[in-house]
Amino acid sequence: MLSMARSKQRVCLPHFVFVLFLVQCRLINVYAILDPVDFLALQAIRKSLDDMPGSNFFASWDFTADPCNFAGVYCDGDKVVALNLGDPRAGSPGLTGRLDPAIGKLSALAELTIVPGRIVGTLPQSLSQLKNLRFLAISRNFISGGIPATLGQLRGLRTLDLSYNQFTGDIPHSIATLPELSNVILCHNKLSGTVPPFLSQTLTRLDLKHNDLSGSLSPYSLPPSLQYLSLSLNRLSGPVDRLLNRLYQLNYLDLSMNQFTGTIPGRIFTFPITNLQLQRNQFSGSVQPVDQVTIGTVDLSYNRLSGQVSPLFSTVQNLYLNNNRFMGQVPGSFVDRLLAANIQILYLQHNYLTGIEINPTAEIPLRSSLCLQYNCMVPPIQTPCPLKSGKQKTRPTSQCNEWRG
């Protein structure tokens, strides 16, 4: 019996050790599942950033647990593939601090986003090491310095959003050569220099508004795949008619507040655009749409456009032609649609128009606005105009005679 008991002990002891070994292995698996390089990179990133008051994004970042369960960390196997820093809920506080260059050690990273906050400093050059990066969005912070030209090494990058920061310097030409770009959003920075030619034939959105860009755009500097183009509030110049004629897939166009010159091609009014903003430039010549315009809002104000107002514009809901050099009669189709409340805004002030056939007793619908003042006619109907239109109802006769030539 004693020998049998000893025999059982000999059998049971190794079994117990084996079970203990399995438990230990499992514990090691739980706490060391992540690649060590990625683990150390996350620690460095955490040390360089903090929650802003009211945020608790980093509450789950306890490095005694599995980092793949941290808020904003997404893994595939033992590698981090997505890093979304900050609470994405609208209106929540963001992060403060700086971006640690260790981000470049996350070799499998395909997506990097940082919510609006108060992150300062420069964009780490090490981002160029993220060869798998497809999506980079770091907007509405206080990041300064230049956009690293080495981002041009990210050949698979599809979305680049660095908007609402304090970047300075040029837009690197290397970025414009990336073959798979679909979204480039660099608006509301302090970028200068020219707009480089973008080579990606899959680019659908280009937003460079509110910078200090200058120079002209060549006819082939942007691909015809573009659907959204905003270049407003820069110092861009030169003609764009040949370029615009190629961008037939545009559904939004804003070139306002620049120094563009030349004519506006009539073909552009046939594009599937919902909002056309060309105001406050130096466009000149007549404007002749090739067909009835179905764009909801067309703003051509504060240019040097001349000739007759085309009746093909009468189907536009919000039409701004003010502060140009249009002359002649306002087409009757405008009056019909205005009185039927199909036109909500019709601004024709500060031109050289000579008449409009409308009954002085006609009542403009409450939801519609008409402004005719400061033309070469006495407005047959008194309607409220924007304050910046001034108080003069009619343009001086000397100016009208001079313009008629």
Secondary structure as UniProt FT lines:
FT   HELIX           2..31
FT   HELIX           36..48
FT   STRAND          49..51
FT   TURN            53..54
FT   HELIX           57..60
FT   TURN            63..64
FT   HELIX           67..69
FT   TURN            71..72
FT   STRAND          73..76
FT   TURN            77..78
FT   STRAND          79..85
FT   TURN            90..91
FT   STRAND          95..98
FT   HELIX           101..105
FT   TURN            107..108
FT   STRAND          111..114
FT   STRAND          118..120
FT   HELIX           125..129
FT   TURN            131..132
FT   STRAND          135..138
FT   STRAND          144..146
FT   HELIX           149..153
FT   TURN            155..156
FT   STRAND          159..161
FT   STRAND          166..169
FT   HELIX           173..176
FT   TURN            179..180
FT   STRAND          183..185
FT   STRAND          190..193
FT   TURN            201..202
FT   STRAND          205..207
FT   STRAND          212..215
FT   TURN            219..220
FT   TURN            224..225
FT   STRAND          228..230
FT   STRAND          235..239
FT   HELIX           241..246
FT   TURN            248..249
FT   STRAND          252..254
FT   STRAND          259..261
FT   HELIX           266..270
FT   STRAND          275..277
FT   STRAND          284..285
FT   STRAND          297..299
FT   STRAND          304..307
FT   HELIX           311..313
FT   TURN            314..315
FT   STRAND          318..320
FT   STRAND          325..330
FT   HELIX           332..339
FT   TURN            340..341
FT   STRAND          345..347
FT   STRAND          352..356
FT   TURN            360..361
FT   TURN            366..367
FT   STRAND          369..371
FT   HELIX           387..389
FT   HELIX           397..404
//
